[in-house]
Amino acid sequence: MGSGQVTDWQGKHVTVAGLGVSGIPAAKVLHARGAVVTVVNDGDDARAREQAAELEALGVTVRLGDGATLPEGTKLVVTTPGWKPDKPLFVAAREAGLEIWGDVELAWRLRGPDAAPWLAVTGTNGKTTTVQMLASILKAAGLRTAAVGNIGVSLLDAVLGEEQYDVLAVELSSYQLHWAPSLRAHSAAVLNLAPDHLDWHGSMEAYARDKGRIYEGNRVACVYNVADKATEDLVREADVEEGCRAIGFTLGTPGPSQLGVVDGILVDRAFVENRQKNAQELAEVSDVNPPAPHNIANALAAAALARAFGVPAAAVRDGLRNFTPDAHRIAHVADVDGVAYIDDSKATNTHAAEASLAAYESIVWIAGGLAKGATFDELVAKSAKRLRGVVLIGADRALIREALARHAPEVPVVDLDRTDTGAMLAAVQEAKRLAGEGDTVLLAPACASMDMFANYNKRGDAFAEAVRELGS
């Protein structure tokens, strides 16, 4: 079963690891193609039993409360992205010489002969925004497309549904790439690399290696971040098709084979005639919403992939103008008494928070939550000169407080020792007290939210509500 399509599923014993968002569709699709499907799942709660009943009604076998042992007769394992590679089930599968596919690999193998090519995006931060910008640009060029993968339409639905696409904008996580050995994108981008999910991958090297898989077999362009050498190293190591090019994006003036920024204009020196001398204007920085530095980088990466697919310059401009970012990604909530209040609750790790802090000059920073093993020295050291004050919330706030004491001892810090529902209002009130006219109060927690909130959306909503209460 090399990298070709698998046509005959009839009677083939497939084990699907995990129910979840991708496990259930995978089980249904394989069952519909005649495979003998067994789903194994660690958990055995009410939700899992409900999902199991739905699958069993179709004729799929489900084993709850035992995700460790490999069902007898298994010939292939299909896993949901979250399962760690060192699980006993996978160890047993590897010892038996079986392939392990993720949902992305399954979708890739089930594509028809005339399937739409994939423009793929990964990176520690900015993936979703970049893929949505890319889809917006492709649509502006009149192409039938969708933002899929880790967001939007599920990949299996996109590949097997009735809708016909010209090209797909695909967001891929490091987990998904780990389990997608035969994926070959038309062109792909790695936006940035920072320590994240190391508990899953085991090491930074393994994490980078999985991200780098996105470049394997690219046909036209491997897009990398000029400011992040690790992304360029991954391009160097990739085994690509003859004629595929390395294309850099930079917030500075671009060299040949790069996209960059000149005098407030996004320009392309990669997909033009005579790139030694010529550059093509694509859009203005003001066409990017919001025009924060890291978001301009996202726009350049999206533009590079679109241009690799042959999209005209005007479509890049129109697509960026038409694009509206998702909630809680540097969203401007309100101005109160000359102070701007910005919700970047989506900044759930230090790398994202660093990008957010770099977008403003004078900041009262609201931070804290669950650190997920992160350290904060580098973040604080880089951002110290922009901080007017800091308000700390959440379970692991002491880690940030200690980093502030080491690298920004003169910055006033308010440490809020409370996790009740009123904590965010208290944080916003303290931030207002610290802020002066022209400052920005920035919620960029650098931490996950689950110690106090259901998710980062709820945390951002609580912030916005607190700001509105100030205003009234």
Solvent accessible surface area in square Angstrom, and as a share of the most:
residue,aa,sasa,rsa
1,M,102,0.46
2,G,58,0.56
3,S,71,0.46
4,G,46,0.44
5,Q,83,0.37
6,V,21,0.12
7,T,125,0.73
8,D,102,0.53
9,W,6,0.02
10,Q,134,0.59
11,G,42,0.41
12,K,39,0.16
13,H,79,0.35
14,V,2,0.01
15,T,1,0.01
16,V,0,0.00
17,A,0,0.00
18,G,3,0.03
19,L,6,0.03
20,G,37,0.35
21,V,143,0.82
22,S,17,0.11
23,G,1,0.01
24,I,24,0.12
25,P,36,0.22
26,A,1,0.01
27,A,0,0.00
28,K,72,0.30
29,V,25,0.14
30,L,0,0.00
31,H,59,0.26
32,A,83,0.64
33,R,93,0.34
34,G,20,0.19
35,A,5,0.04
36,V,67,0.39
37,V,4,0.03
38,T,23,0.14
39,V,0,0.00
40,V,0,0.00
41,N,20,0.10
42,D,72,0.37
43,G,35,0.33
44,D,77,0.40
45,D,82,0.42
46,A,71,0.55
47,R,151,0.55
48,A,6,0.04
49,R,125,0.46
50,E,115,0.52
51,Q,23,0.10
52,A,6,0.04
53,A,59,0.45
54,E,84,0.38
55,L,0,0.00
56,E,90,0.40
57,A,90,0.70
58,L,88,0.44
59,G,54,0.52
60,V,3,0.02
61,T,77,0.45
62,V,17,0.10
63,R,70,0.26
64,L,45,0.23
65,G,46,0.45
66,D,50,0.26
67,G,3,0.03
68,A,44,0.34
69,T,79,0.46
70,L,45,0.22
71,P,17,0.11
72,E,172,0.77
73,G,39,0.37
74,T,12,0.07
75,K,119,0.50
76,L,0,0.00
77,V,0,0.00
78,V,1,0.01
79,T,2,0.01
80,T,14,0.08
81,P,28,0.18
82,G,45,0.43
83,W,31,0.11
84,K,79,0.33
85,P,24,0.15
86,D,103,0.53
87,K,42,0.18
88,P,82,0.52
89,L,0,0.00
90,F,0,0.00
91,V,61,0.35
92,A,34,0.26
93,A,0,0.00
94,R,116,0.42
95,E,145,0.65
96,A,64,0.49
97,G,66,0.64
98,L,33,0.17
99,E,63,0.28
100,I,18,0.09
101,W,0,0.00
102,G,1,0.01
103,D,19,0.10
104,V,0,0.00
105,E,0,0.00
106,L,0,0.00
107,A,0,0.00
108,W,24,0.08
109,R,6,0.02
110,L,20,0.10
111,R,39,0.14
112,G,36,0.35
113,P,139,0.87
114,D,139,0.72
115,A,34,0.26
116,A,14,0.11
117,P,31,0.20
118,W,1,0.01
119,L,0,0.00
120,A,0,0.00
121,V,0,0.00
122,T,0,0.00
123,G,0,0.00
124,T,10,0.06
125,N,28,0.14
126,G,24,0.23
127,K,29,0.12
128,T,17,0.10
129,T,9,0.05
130,T,0,0.00
131,V,0,0.00
132,Q,42,0.19
133,M,0,0.00
134,L,0,0.00
135,A,5,0.04
136,S,19,0.12
137,I,0,0.00
138,L,0,0.00
139,K,118,0.50
140,A,38,0.30
141,A,35,0.27
142,G,66,0.64
143,L,46,0.23
144,R,132,0.48
145,T,12,0.07
146,A,11,0.09
147,A,21,0.16
148,V,0,0.00
149,G,15,0.15
150,N,71,0.37
151,I,32,0.16
152,G,73,0.70
153,V,59,0.34
154,S,41,0.26
155,L,8,0.04
156,L,8,0.04
157,D,84,0.44
158,A,7,0.05
159,V,30,0.17
160,L,56,0.28
161,G,38,0.36
162,E,167,0.75
163,E,111,0.50
164,Q,122,0.54
165,Y,38,0.14
166,D,43,0.22
167,V,0,0.00
168,L,5,0.02
169,A,0,0.00
170,V,0,0.00
171,E,6,0.02
172,L,0,0.00
173,S,17,0.11
174,S,2,0.01
175,Y,46,0.18
176,Q,6,0.03
177,L,1,0.00
178,H,42,0.19
179,W,10,0.04
180,A,4,0.03
181,P,63,0.40
182,S,6,0.04
183,L,5,0.03
184,R,92,0.33
185,A,0,0.00
186,H,17,0.08
187,S,0,0.00
188,A,0,0.00
189,A,0,0.00
190,V,0,0.00
191,L,3,0.02
192,N,20,0.10
193,L,16,0.08
194,A,10,0.08
195,P,92,0.58
196,D,18,0.09
197,H,73,0.33
198,L,60,0.30
199,D,115,0.59
200,W,16,0.05
201,H,20,0.09
202,G,65,0.62
203,S,42,0.27
204,M,59,0.26
205,E,119,0.53
206,A,17,0.13
207,Y,1,0.00
208,A,19,0.15
209,R,156,0.57
210,D,8,0.04
211,K,3,0.01
212,G,9,0.09
213,R,86,0.31
214,I,1,0.01
215,Y,0,0.00
216,E,51,0.23
217,G,8,0.07
218,N,0,0.00
219,R,107,0.39
220,V,50,0.29
221,A,0,0.00
222,C,2,0.01
223,V,0,0.00
224,Y,19,0.07
225,N,21,0.11
226,V,56,0.32
227,A,98,0.76
228,D,25,0.13
229,K,133,0.56
230,A,41,0.32
231,T,0,0.00
232,E,47,0.21
233,D,42,0.22
234,L,14,0.07
235,V,18,0.11
236,R,161,0.59
237,E,132,0.59
238,A,17,0.13
239,D,108,0.56
240,V,52,0.30
241,E,89,0.40
242,E,178,0.80
243,G,62,0.60
244,C,22,0.13
245,R,69,0.25
246,A,49,0.38
247,I,0,0.00
248,G,0,0.00
249,F,3,0.01
250,T,22,0.13
251,L,85,0.42
252,G,36,0.34
253,T,105,0.61
254,P,3,0.02
255,G,22,0.22
256,P,54,0.34
257,S,27,0.17
258,Q,35,0.16
259,L,0,0.00
260,G,0,0.00
261,V,25,0.15
262,V,56,0.32
263,D,140,0.72
264,G,37,0.35
265,I,44,0.22
266,L,0,0.00
267,V,9,0.05
268,D,0,0.00
269,R,47,0.17
270,A,1,0.01
271,F,42,0.17
272,V,32,0.18
273,E,148,0.67
274,N,80,0.41
275,R,88,0.32
276,Q,124,0.55
277,K,165,0.70
278,N,68,0.35
279,A,59,0.46
280,Q,68,0.30
281,E,107,0.48
282,L,6,0.03
283,A,7,0.05
284,E,90,0.40
285,V,33,0.19
286,S,88,0.57
287,D,16,0.08
288,V,3,0.02
289,N,69,0.35
290,P,26,0.16
291,P,77,0.49
292,A,10,0.08
293,P,52,0.32
294,H,53,0.24
295,N,6,0.03
296,I,16,0.08
297,A,17,0.13
298,N,10,0.05
299,A,0,0.00
300,L,0,0.00
301,A,0,0.00
302,A,0,0.00
303,A,0,0.00
304,A,0,0.00
305,L,0,0.00
306,A,0,0.00
307,R,29,0.11
308,A,11,0.08
309,F,49,0.20
310,G,62,0.60
311,V,3,0.02
312,P,78,0.49
313,A,17,0.13
314,A,52,0.41
315,A,4,0.03
316,V,0,0.00
317,R,87,0.32
318,D,50,0.26
319,G,0,0.00
320,L,2,0.01
321,R,136,0.50
322,N,104,0.53
323,F,13,0.05
324,T,105,0.61
325,P,30,0.19
326,D,54,0.28
327,A,66,0.51
328,H,14,0.06
329,R,33,0.12
330,I,11,0.06
331,A,34,0.26
332,H,106,0.47
333,V,37,0.21
334,A,29,0.22
335,D,93,0.48
336,V,16,0.09
337,D,109,0.56
338,G,41,0.39
339,V,8,0.05
340,A,24,0.18
341,Y,1,0.00
342,I,8,0.04
343,D,5,0.02
344,D,9,0.05
345,S,0,0.00
346,K,67,0.28
347,A,1,0.01
348,T,30,0.17
349,N,16,0.08
350,T,31,0.18
351,H,49,0.22
352,A,14,0.11
353,A,0,0.00
354,E,48,0.21
355,A,25,0.19
356,S,0,0.00
357,L,0,0.00
358,A,43,0.34
359,A,27,0.21
360,Y,43,0.16
361,E,139,0.62
362,S,33,0.22
363,I,0,0.00
364,V,0,0.00
365,W,0,0.00
366,I,0,0.00
367,A,0,0.00
368,G,1,0.01
369,G,2,0.02
370,L,57,0.28
371,A,4,0.03
372,K,115,0.49
373,G,79,0.76
374,A,30,0.23
375,T,110,0.64
376,F,4,0.02
377,D,46,0.24
378,E,115,0.52
379,L,4,0.02
380,V,0,0.00
381,A,54,0.42
382,K,106,0.45
383,S,3,0.02
384,A,17,0.13
385,K,169,0.72
386,R,48,0.18
387,L,14,0.07
388,R,117,0.43
389,G,0,0.00
390,V,0,0.00
391,V,0,0.00
392,L,0,0.00
393,I,1,0.01
394,G,0,0.00
395,A,58,0.45
396,D,41,0.21
397,R,37,0.14
398,A,36,0.28
399,L,79,0.39
400,I,0,0.00
401,R,95,0.35
402,E,78,0.35
403,A,0,0.00
404,L,2,0.01
405,A,68,0.52
406,R,142,0.52
407,H,72,0.32
408,A,2,0.01
409,P,97,0.61
410,E,130,0.58
411,V,12,0.07
412,P,66,0.41
413,V,55,0.31
414,V,25,0.15
415,D,51,0.26
416,L,23,0.11
417,D,116,0.60
418,R,97,0.36
419,T,81,0.47
420,D,73,0.38
421,T,139,0.81
422,G,27,0.26
423,A,0,0.00
424,M,2,0.01
425,L,50,0.25
426,A,14,0.11
427,A,0,0.00
428,V,0,0.00
429,Q,92,0.41
430,E,44,0.20
431,A,0,0.00
432,K,76,0.32
433,R,159,0.58
434,L,29,0.14
435,A,17,0.13
436,G,22,0.21
437,E,156,0.70
438,G,64,0.61
439,D,4,0.02
440,T,13,0.07
441,V,0,0.00
442,L,0,0.00
443,L,0,0.00
444,A,0,0.00
445,P,0,0.00
446,A,1,0.01
447,C,0,0.00
448,A,5,0.04
449,S,3,0.02
450,M,118,0.53
451,D,43,0.22
452,M,35,0.15
453,F,35,0.14
454,A,76,0.59
455,N,55,0.28
456,Y,52,0.20
457,N,59,0.30
458,K,110,0.47
459,R,3,0.01
460,G,0,0.00
461,D,66,0.34
462,A,26,0.20
463,F,0,0.00
464,A,12,0.10
465,E,110,0.49
466,A,5,0.04
467,V,0,0.00
468,R,146,0.53
469,E,98,0.44
470,L,35,0.18
471,G,50,0.48
472,S,125,0.81
